Structure formats: C-alpha cells, structure tokens
Amino acid sequence: SVLLVFRYRHLMLNIVSLLPHCKKDNKVESAESKGATLNELVELRSCSSSLFFECRKHKDLYLWMAKCPNGPSVKFLVNAVHTMEELKLTGNHLKGSRPILTFSSNFDSNAHWKLLKEMLIQIFGTPKLHRKAKPFHDHVFVFSIVDDHIWFRNYQTSVPHNESDKIARGGLDNMTLVEVGPRFCLNPIKIFGGSFGGPTLYENPFYVSPNQIRALEKRQKAGKYAKKVKAKTRRKMHELSNPLEPDEFADMWKE
C-alpha cells in the first residue's frame, strides 16, 4: 500500500509538471469541510479551477475536478496509474510548452461527456499568453472514452530536424508521436452542480466502488473455504454410514 501511495503522489507531481499554469498547495486535512476549505484556497490563489487528489485506505485514488466557486464538479475514481518515472518512455518534450488537446469523437455522444470535455479543455488547456508557458506546441494530450472510462495519454510530436528532411508547414506525413507519460484512467462517479457538492447532475449507473469489489472477492474466498468444510463433513458422514468391514489379517503381524 505504501508503494501505491508513492505512485499516486508521483502521478500528482507529473500532472503538476505538465501544467505550467497550475499552482500546487498543501494537504487538506478535514474531509468533512473540504469543499468550503478548497473553495477558499482556490480563491486565495486567484484560480478558477481545481484538481483535488484524495487517497482512501492507502489503496484507492479519487480525483475531484471542479470549477470554483460555483461549479460544476466531478468525482472520478483513478485506475491504471503509470507514472513517467515508472514507464521510462523515450518521449521528451519541453517543460512548460502548451499542449494540443485531442478528444475521441464519442465525447459528443452524450450531454455529460460534453460537459466533461469542456471541463478538461478549461483545466488542462494552458492559456495562450500565460507568463509561465512557453510559446510552443510540441506535445499532445489525448483523451479517449473506452468502456465508459476516460483514458489519458501524453505524446511528444517529433519532426525531423535535418535540413534536407525539414517538413513544410502543415505537412504532417513525416511527423511522428512518441509517448511521454504519465498514463491513467478516469472512471466518472458523479457530476455535481456545485463546487465539491450540490445537486447531482449525473450518476454513473455502471460504477462499482472498490470496497464492493473487495467485499465480493472476500466472499468468493470465503465460499471456497465453506466448500472445503462441507466436503470434509460429507466425507466424515460417508465414513460413519459406510464403516469398513473388519480385516481378518489386520493383527497378523502383531503376534
């Protein structure tokens, strides 16, 4: 579990390094009043959006994505986490450069996906003339919906630099994508009308909490044990109801 917590912290630091316009802040201790605390924190830092990473039981990572202070906000369960350090991929782009955001076509299929797309654009898109951003587009953030989960990938756009191989403006045939990382998968749980709460705008009907999955696995293991106990009891009952006939040669060598 310690390794998981480290991995989640490294994922958070990876995302901070990818977003030059973000401001990192300390932990929020109180779980009950986190909404009010975070809204106040966002206002003090002169921000309009927030990403809040919440680790439960040293196993499960939840991500709150919110527009502050009026909402909306969405709560995700984060799965399939792979950090940059862990993947050791060959891609390498300029730190602080502005990303190109791409979305799969099924983001336009439903209203809740359209809302999530707009939130991702506003949070992950670096403002054009931000003082910490560099005026280059040399990497791509890819958001894809597969099995009602949002999968994130980050690629460097690689172009040939030799004078003879230089490509003309708009010539994309020789351009290649090299993955940089990190990788993660977002499973939407609920979309709220307010910031970190409020009326529920959407609830995922397919969401199963990690606690329920673990309880089911425990029950299945308990089922295996119960089967063993029943089999042992059946064997004993069978032996009692079918006793072996006394063997006339059993005591032959004891004399």
C-alpha positions, -999 to 999 in steps of 0.1 A, spaced: 0 0 0 29 23 6 41 18 -30 6 27 -42 6 60 -22 41 69 -36 28 61 -71 -2 84 -66 20 112 -53 43 109 -83 13 110 -106 2 142 -89 37 157 -94 37 145 -130 5 164 -137 18 195 -119 49 194 -142 26 191 -173 5 221 -164 27 253 -163 -4 274 -153 -12 253 -122 -4 262 -85 3 234 -61 -8 237 -25 -7 218 8 -28 189 20 -64 194 31 -68 177 65 -106 180 72 -126 156 50 -160 170 62 -154 206 53 -131 200 23 -155 218 -1 -155 251 17 -118 249 25 -108 242 -11 -130 269 -25 -114 294 -1 -80 281 -10 -87 284 -48 -99 320 -43 -68 329 -23 -46 316 -51 -66 335 -77 -75 303 -96 -108 293 -113 -104 255 -113 -90 228 -90 -78 192 -91 -81 176 -57 -64 142 -52 -80 121 -25 -64 88 -14 -86 64 7 -74 34 27 -39 38 11 -53 19 -19 -79 39 -38 -73 73 -55 -101 97 -62 -98 128 -83 -121 158 -79 -122 182 -108 -141 214 -100 -148 249 -114 -146 272 -84 -166 286 -66 -199 279 -84 -193 245 -100 -198 222 -117 -176 195 -102 -170 158 -110 -156 130 -89 -135 103 -106 -120 70 -95 -85 69 -109 -73 35 -122 -44 21 -142 -19 46 -129 16 46 -145 39 75 -138 67 89 -160 94 75 -138 79 41 -139 73 39 -177 107 51 -188 94 61 -222 116 77 -248 94 108 -254 107 141 -241 90 175 -247 98 210 -235 87 217 -199 61 244 -199 51 242 -235 15 244 -244 -3 211 -252 -26 203 -281 -58 187 -266 -74 159 -287 -107 141 -278 -122 110 -292 -154 116 -313 -177 98 -287 -172 128 -263 -200 144 -284 -224 115 -279 -240 125 -246 -246 156 -225 -224 145 -196 -195 137 -219 -198 171 -235 -197 187 -200 -166 167 -191 -149 176 -224 -154 213 -217 -141 210 -181 -110 191 -194 -104 218 -220 -106 246 -194 -84 228 -168 -57 211 -190 -55 237 -217 -27 262 -209 -38 299 -215 -22 315 -246 -2 343 -230 4 328 -196 36 340 -180 50 306 -172 40 290 -205 64 287 -234 50 296 -269 55 262 -285 32 232 -292 54 202 -291 31 176 -273 -4 163 -274 -28 153 -246 -51 126 -258 -84 119 -240 -103 88 -252 -135 72 -240 -133 34 -239 -158 13 -218 -172 45 -202 -138 54 -189 -116 84 -199 -81 72 -208 -53 98 -208 -21 97 -228 6 123 -234 27 122 -267 56 143 -279 53 155 -315 85 146 -332 96 161 -365 129 156 -385 155 183 -379 179 177 -408 179 205 -434 171 180 -462 142 163 -442 125 195 -429 88 194 -434 67 222 -449 42 240 -427 11 217 -425 29 187 -438 21 160 -412 32 129 -432 67 129 -416 55 138 -381 55 111 -355 42 108 -320 64 94 -292 47 87 -258 60 106 -228 36 96 -200 20 95 -174 -9 72 -181 -41 70 -161 -77 61 -165 -106 82 -150 -139 64 -141 -166 91 -136 -187 85 -105 -209 116 -101 -212 151 -116 -224 178 -92 -240 212 -99 -219 230 -73 -182 230 -64 -173 199 -44 -210 191 -39 -245 204 -47 -273 187 -68 -263 156 -87 -264 163 -124 -253 128 -135 -246 95 -117 -227 67 -134 -250 36 -134 -221 12 -141 -199 24 -112 -189 -2 -86 -169 10 -57 -135 -7 -49 -149 -16 -14 -177 -36 -30 -153 -54 -53 -130 -63 -24 -160 -75 -4 -171 -97 -33 -136 -111 -36 -136 -119 1 -170 -136 -2 -157 -157 -30 -127 -168 -10 -150 -175 20 -171 -196 -4 -141 -217 -13 -134 -223 24 -171 -232 31 -170 -257 3 -139 -274 18 -156 -276 52 -188 -291 37 -167 -316 17 -149 -327 49 -182 -331 68 -196 -351 39 -166 -374 39 -169 -380 77 -207 -388 73 -199 -411 45 -173 -429 66 -197 -433 95 -225 -446 74 -203 -470 55 -179 -485 81 -151 -508 68 -155 -545 75 -130 -559 100 -99 -572 82 -90 -608 94 -54 -602 85 -51 -568 103 -34 -582 135 -15 -610 118 20 -594 123 13 -581 158 17 -615 175 
